[in-house]
Amino acid sequence: MEQNILDCVIVGSGPSGFTAAIYAARADLKPELYTGLEPGGQLTTTTEVDNFPGYPAGITGPEMMMDLQKQAERFDTKVHYEMITKAEFSKEEGGVHKLYAGNKEIFARTVIISTGATAKYLGLDDEKKYAGGGVSACATCDGFFYKGKDVVVVGAGDTAAEEATYLAKLCKKVTMLVRKDVFRASKAMIHRVENTPNIEVKFHHELIGIEGENSLVERAIVINNQTQETSAIEVDGIFIAIGHKPNTDIFAGQIDLDENGYIVTEKGSSRTNLPGVFAAGDVQDHIYRQAITAAGSGCMAAMDAEKYLAELH
């Protein structure tokens, strides 16, 4: 049986995946996209998207992803609601890459990886209960809704310090909960936190619960892990800033990843160390992590894939 080799397979369905699909489809690559477990990616857990250009009244994350999907399908992108569970990449120029969705084998000349990253949470039941009602893992996405209010930031690294200083510009007061007696953040970020008057840092404190009415956050329940004393902080928002984990487990060992598991791409390009394999969006970007930058890199990946295929002929 002659194996059906596709020109382009896109793994992941956030803004980067669907933008890559739009560009690849318009370039006649007839892309096929595999959504993974969370069609639409992290944006589907974001209620309001107010910072994506072209939506003056704002839009909800799920609606925006539906719009992107419809646009990709308009140019004949084939969308599969399945998860890629395994990859066998070719190391040769012009080689054929093999992907598996369960038992199904997929052959492709180019693969665009846009599997995104997952925000790490503490694992409290209350985090799920109040998701979208005051619990967030992205200050630049959601900080605006807490203008003039009090919020808590959980974490001790650069992410937490950055989120806290960003929120301090908008909020009345930011309380940082740091589990140990020191920050893990860089010196520069620590100085920024220390020089911001409306940030209060509580060392040796952990978040153990969240209280509120109608799934809206009203209080953070915290414990001092030295005295075991618990207390409540009145807040409207709780930002969990303990980092992200890129969704790259199935590619490990085959493709170059950095020390945190993000795919390494060539500077100014979406190319990975493997010919015909490209990466876009949060799976290779731990700095900006915005829908708009993910979409931009999806466009780059599709154009890089098109150029790669054109040069093979």
PANU-54293 format. One record per residue (C-alpha): residue number from 1; x, y, z. Coordinates in pm, whole numbers, plus 50000, padded with zeros to 5 digits. Layout:
BEGIN
+-----+-------+-------+-------+
:   k :     X :     Y :     Z :
+-----+-------+-------+-------+
: NUM :     X :     Y :     Z :
...
+-----+-------+-------+-------+
This chain:
BEGIN
+-----+-------+-------+-------+
:   k :     X :     Y :     Z :
+-----+-------+-------+-------+
:   1 : 50000 : 50000 : 50000 :
:   2 : 50134 : 50342 : 49901 :
:   3 : 50162 : 50553 : 50216 :
:   4 : 49985 : 50885 : 50195 :
:   5 : 50253 : 51149 : 50264 :
:   6 : 50114 : 51487 : 50363 :
:   7 : 50299 : 51810 : 50291 :
:   8 : 50226 : 51961 : 50631 :
:   9 : 50094 : 51837 : 50964 :
:  10 : 50032 : 52082 : 51249 :
:  11 : 50034 : 51951 : 51605 :
:  12 : 49833 : 52173 : 51839 :
:  13 : 49541 : 52410 : 51804 :
:  14 : 49610 : 52737 : 51980 :
:  15 : 49663 : 53071 : 51800 :
:  16 : 49998 : 52950 : 51662 :
:  17 : 49859 : 52623 : 51526 :
:  18 : 49556 : 52776 : 51358 :
:  19 : 49753 : 53071 : 51216 :
:  20 : 50008 : 52825 : 51075 :
:  21 : 49714 : 52634 : 50923 :
:  22 : 49572 : 52947 : 50759 :
:  23 : 49905 : 53034 : 50597 :
:  24 : 49992 : 52675 : 50504 :
:  25 : 49648 : 52621 : 50350 :
:  26 : 49669 : 52940 : 50146 :
:  27 : 50009 : 52821 : 50021 :
:  28 : 49840 : 52501 : 49897 :
:  29 : 50017 : 52274 : 50144 :
:  30 : 49680 : 52112 : 50234 :
:  31 : 49765 : 52104 : 50605 :
:  32 : 49608 : 51863 : 50851 :
:  33 : 49585 : 51983 : 51210 :
:  34 : 49560 : 51766 : 51522 :
:  35 : 49394 : 51957 : 51806 :
:  36 : 49523 : 51757 : 52102 :
:  37 : 49331 : 51721 : 52428 :
:  38 : 49246 : 52089 : 52462 :
:  39 : 49124 : 52225 : 52126 :
:  40 : 49204 : 52596 : 52129 :
:  41 : 49477 : 52560 : 52388 :
:  42 : 49525 : 52790 : 52688 :
:  43 : 49299 : 53055 : 52538 :
:  44 : 48995 : 52836 : 52594 :
:  45 : 49046 : 52885 : 52968 :
:  46 : 49071 : 53263 : 52926 :
:  47 : 48735 : 53430 : 52955 :
:  48 : 48801 : 53777 : 52815 :
:  49 : 49062 : 53857 : 52550 :
:  50 : 49090 : 54235 : 52530 :
:  51 : 49444 : 54274 : 52394 :
:  52 : 49421 : 54096 : 52058 :
:  53 : 49417 : 54359 : 51780 :
:  54 : 49102 : 54380 : 51570 :
:  55 : 48849 : 54306 : 51844 :
:  56 : 48758 : 54655 : 51972 :
:  57 : 48490 : 54520 : 52205 :
:  58 : 48703 : 54226 : 52321 :
:  59 : 48614 : 53861 : 52268 :
:  60 : 48611 : 53547 : 52479 :
:  61 : 48899 : 53303 : 52435 :
:  62 : 48679 : 53013 : 52313 :
:  63 : 48499 : 53238 : 52058 :
:  64 : 48829 : 53365 : 51922 :
:  65 : 48959 : 53010 : 51878 :
:  66 : 48638 : 52913 : 51694 :
:  67 : 48691 : 53211 : 51461 :
:  68 : 49050 : 53106 : 51393 :
:  69 : 48942 : 52748 : 51329 :
:  70 : 48667 : 52854 : 51086 :
:  71 : 48917 : 53068 : 50898 :
:  72 : 49164 : 52778 : 50874 :
:  73 : 48886 : 52544 : 50755 :
:  74 : 48771 : 52796 : 50497 :
:  75 : 49101 : 52735 : 50316 :
:  76 : 49056 : 52356 : 50344 :
:  77 : 49260 : 52278 : 50654 :
:  78 : 49152 : 51936 : 50776 :
:  79 : 49105 : 51943 : 51155 :
:  80 : 49129 : 51617 : 51351 :
:  81 : 49003 : 51612 : 51710 :
:  82 : 49274 : 51371 : 51808 :
:  83 : 49597 : 51378 : 52004 :
:  84 : 49940 : 51302 : 51865 :
:  85 : 50084 : 51050 : 52110 :
:  86 : 50421 : 50974 : 51953 :
:  87 : 50661 : 51118 : 51695 :
:  88 : 50942 : 50961 : 51493 :
:  89 : 51127 : 51239 : 51316 :
:  90 : 51359 : 51191 : 51022 :
:  91 : 51701 : 51353 : 51053 :
:  92 : 51751 : 51373 : 50675 :
:  93 : 51684 : 51669 : 50448 :
:  94 : 51366 : 51579 : 50258 :
:  95 : 51297 : 51285 : 50490 :
:  96 : 50948 : 51176 : 50590 :
:  97 : 50837 : 51228 : 50950 :
:  98 : 50606 : 50982 : 51118 :
:  99 : 50346 : 51076 : 51378 :
: 100 : 50102 : 50858 : 51567 :
: 101 : 49752 : 50943 : 51686 :
: 102 : 49684 : 50633 : 51892 :
: 103 : 49726 : 50348 : 51643 :
: 104 : 49692 : 50572 : 51339 :
: 105 : 50015 : 50649 : 51151 :
: 106 : 50058 : 50985 : 50980 :
: 107 : 50338 : 51062 : 50736 :
: 108 : 50446 : 51419 : 50667 :
: 109 : 50720 : 51610 : 50487 :
: 110 : 50692 : 51900 : 50731 :
: 111 : 50567 : 51914 : 51087 :
: 112 : 50478 : 52232 : 51273 :
: 113 : 50481 : 52179 : 51649 :
: 114 : 50253 : 52421 : 51831 :
: 115 : 50164 : 52218 : 52137 :
: 116 : 50197 : 52518 : 52370 :
: 117 : 50276 : 52520 : 52739 :
: 118 : 50069 : 52449 : 53047 :
: 119 : 50068 : 52683 : 53344 :
: 120 : 50170 : 52507 : 53662 :
: 121 : 49921 : 52522 : 53947 :
: 122 : 49950 : 52432 : 54315 :
: 123 : 49697 : 52151 : 54283 :
: 124 : 49431 : 52293 : 54520 :
: 125 : 49068 : 52205 : 54442 :
: 126 : 48982 : 52573 : 54498 :
: 127 : 49204 : 52673 : 54203 :
: 128 : 48970 : 52489 : 53965 :
: 129 : 48661 : 52613 : 54147 :
: 130 : 48761 : 52979 : 54107 :
: 131 : 48929 : 52952 : 53763 :
: 132 : 48798 : 53247 : 53562 :
: 133 : 48653 : 53394 : 53879 :
: 134 : 48968 : 53543 : 54021 :
: 135 : 49232 : 53272 : 53985 :
: 136 : 49470 : 53329 : 53694 :
: 137 : 49815 : 53226 : 53574 :
: 138 : 49873 : 53527 : 53350 :
: 139 : 49898 : 53885 : 53478 :
: 140 : 49938 : 54042 : 53133 :
: 141 : 49621 : 53862 : 53020 :
: 142 : 49400 : 53929 : 53320 :
: 143 : 49562 : 54204 : 53531 :
: 144 : 49347 : 54475 : 53374 :
: 145 : 49034 : 54333 : 53542 :
: 146 : 49183 : 54404 : 53884 :
: 147 : 49243 : 54777 : 53843 :
: 148 : 49241 : 54944 : 54186 :
: 149 : 49185 : 54611 : 54364 :
: 150 : 49393 : 54392 : 54594 :
: 151 : 49555 : 54075 : 54462 :
: 152 : 49787 : 53794 : 54572 :
: 153 : 50076 : 53654 : 54368 :
: 154 : 50206 : 53307 : 54454 :
: 155 : 50567 : 53228 : 54362 :
: 156 : 50930 : 53319 : 54425 :
: 157 : 51095 : 53318 : 54082 :
: 158 : 51131 : 53569 : 53799 :
: 159 : 50778 : 53493 : 53673 :
: 160 : 50627 : 53581 : 54011 :
: 161 : 50841 : 53894 : 54052 :
: 162 : 50751 : 54008 : 53702 :
: 163 : 50378 : 53943 : 53751 :
: 164 : 50383 : 54123 : 54087 :
: 165 : 50556 : 54437 : 53953 :
: 166 : 50324 : 54441 : 53651 :
: 167 : 50015 : 54409 : 53872 :
: 168 : 50146 : 54672 : 54117 :
: 169 : 50101 : 54934 : 53841 :
: 170 : 49730 : 54848 : 53816 :
: 171 : 49629 : 54724 : 54158 :
: 172 : 49596 : 54896 : 54491 :
: 173 : 49802 : 54632 : 54672 :
: 174 : 49989 : 54316 : 54573 :
: 175 : 50076 : 54054 : 54836 :
: 176 : 50343 : 53805 : 54735 :
: 177 : 50344 : 53464 : 54901 :
: 178 : 50691 : 53308 : 54906 :
: 179 : 50722 : 52956 : 55048 :
: 180 : 51082 : 52985 : 55169 :
: 181 : 51270 : 53274 : 55329 :
: 182 : 51427 : 53385 : 54998 :
: 183 : 51333 : 53466 : 54639 :
: 184 : 51450 : 53242 : 54354 :
: 185 : 51429 : 53541 : 54120 :
: 186 : 51727 : 53722 : 53969 :
: 187 : 51879 : 54013 : 54164 :
: 188 : 51738 : 54270 : 53919 :
: 189 : 51384 : 54137 : 53964 :
: 190 : 51419 : 54124 : 54344 :
: 191 : 51526 : 54492 : 54346 :
: 192 : 51221 : 54581 : 54136 :
: 193 : 50993 : 54410 : 54386 :
: 194 : 51166 : 54574 : 54685 :
: 195 : 51143 : 54916 : 54524 :
: 196 : 50770 : 54891 : 54458 :
: 197 : 50590 : 55041 : 54757 :
: 198 : 50254 : 54863 : 54710 :
: 199 : 50402 : 54510 : 54705 :
: 200 : 50411 : 54330 : 55038 :
: 201 : 50617 : 54010 : 55049 :
: 202 : 50520 : 53739 : 55298 :
: 203 : 50805 : 53491 : 55330 :
: 204 : 50734 : 53141 : 55468 :
: 205 : 50372 : 53174 : 55355 :
: 206 : 50173 : 52932 : 55141 :
: 207 : 49828 : 52947 : 54986 :
: 208 : 49614 : 52664 : 55125 :
: 209 : 49262 : 52769 : 55029 :
: 210 : 49041 : 53025 : 54854 :
: 211 : 48703 : 53155 : 54968 :
: 212 : 48436 : 53357 : 54795 :
: 213 : 48074 : 53384 : 54682 :
: 214 : 47934 : 53276 : 54343 :
: 215 : 48271 : 53136 : 54229 :
: 216 : 48430 : 53481 : 54269 :
: 217 : 48742 : 53513 : 54483 :
: 218 : 48705 : 53715 : 54804 :
: 219 : 48975 : 53577 : 55035 :
: 220 : 49305 : 53391 : 55017 :
: 221 : 49361 : 53150 : 55306 :
: 222 : 49731 : 53130 : 55386 :
: 223 : 49952 : 52948 : 55634 :
: 224 : 50280 : 53056 : 55788 :
: 225 : 50478 : 52734 : 55745 :
: 226 : 50702 : 52815 : 56042 :
: 227 : 50439 : 52899 : 56306 :
: 228 : 50157 : 52694 : 56138 :
: 229 : 49935 : 52997 : 56191 :
: 230 : 49662 : 53044 : 55929 :
: 231 : 49514 : 53377 : 55824 :
: 232 : 49286 : 53523 : 55557 :
: 233 : 49378 : 53801 : 55316 :
: 234 : 49091 : 53993 : 55154 :
: 235 : 49162 : 53996 : 54778 :
: 236 : 48980 : 53996 : 54445 :
: 237 : 49240 : 53808 : 54245 :
: 238 : 49497 : 53533 : 54295 :
: 239 : 49778 : 53492 : 54043 :
: 240 : 49962 : 53161 : 54045 :
: 241 : 50309 : 53236 : 53910 :
: 242 : 50509 : 52919 : 53964 :
: 243 : 50602 : 52879 : 53600 :
: 244 : 50491 : 52694 : 53289 :
: 245 : 50569 : 52352 : 53153 :
: 246 : 50607 : 52326 : 52775 :
: 247 : 50415 : 52035 : 52622 :
: 248 : 50718 : 51864 : 52470 :
: 249 : 50734 : 51528 : 52647 :
: 250 : 50662 : 51327 : 52331 :
: 251 : 50942 : 51503 : 52140 :
: 252 : 51213 : 51471 : 52408 :
: 253 : 51525 : 51287 : 52297 :
: 254 : 51465 : 51368 : 51930 :
: 255 : 51463 : 51743 : 51911 :
: 256 : 51679 : 52007 : 52083 :
: 257 : 51512 : 52136 : 52400 :
: 258 : 51646 : 52394 : 52645 :
: 259 : 51696 : 52318 : 53016 :
: 260 : 51327 : 52392 : 53087 :
: 261 : 51198 : 52170 : 52806 :
: 262 : 51117 : 52443 : 52551 :
: 263 : 51197 : 52367 : 52186 :
: 264 : 51505 : 52552 : 52066 :
: 265 : 51448 : 52739 : 51739 :
: 266 : 51699 : 52925 : 51524 :
: 267 : 51708 : 53296 : 51603 :
: 268 : 51456 : 53487 : 51393 :
: 269 : 51307 : 53167 : 51254 :
: 270 : 51083 : 52874 : 51350 :
: 271 : 51338 : 52612 : 51237 :
: 272 : 51442 : 52343 : 51486 :
: 273 : 51756 : 52131 : 51465 :
: 274 : 51564 : 51879 : 51250 :
: 275 : 51503 : 51942 : 50877 :
: 276 : 51134 : 51997 : 50802 :
: 277 : 51034 : 52031 : 51170 :
: 278 : 50927 : 52377 : 51286 :
: 279 : 50800 : 52509 : 51620 :
: 280 : 50566 : 52799 : 51692 :
: 281 : 50396 : 52961 : 51989 :
: 282 : 50446 : 52898 : 52360 :
: 283 : 50619 : 52564 : 52304 :
: 284 : 50927 : 52763 : 52199 :
: 285 : 50858 : 53101 : 52361 :
: 286 : 50878 : 53137 : 52739 :
: 287 : 50924 : 53515 : 52726 :
: 288 : 50618 : 53674 : 52563 :
: 289 : 50354 : 53398 : 52586 :
: 290 : 50078 : 53608 : 52426 :
: 291 : 49813 : 53506 : 52173 :
: 292 : 49937 : 53769 : 51928 :
: 293 : 50303 : 53662 : 51941 :
: 294 : 50198 : 53296 : 51913 :
: 295 : 49992 : 53380 : 51604 :
: 296 : 50288 : 53567 : 51452 :
: 297 : 50519 : 53273 : 51505 :
: 298 : 50257 : 53040 : 51351 :
: 299 : 50271 : 53252 : 51036 :
: 300 : 50654 : 53226 : 51038 :
: 301 : 50641 : 52848 : 51076 :
: 302 : 50404 : 52804 : 50781 :
: 303 : 50621 : 53029 : 50561 :
: 304 : 50936 : 52843 : 50671 :
: 305 : 50768 : 52510 : 50592 :
: 306 : 50658 : 52635 : 50249 :
: 307 : 51012 : 52755 : 50171 :
: 308 : 51161 : 52424 : 50289 :
: 309 : 50929 : 52225 : 50059 :
: 310 : 50992 : 52456 : 49764 :
: 311 : 51368 : 52408 : 49800 :
: 312 : 51333 : 52028 : 49793 :
: 313 : 51189 : 52028 : 49441 :
+-----+-------+-------+-------+
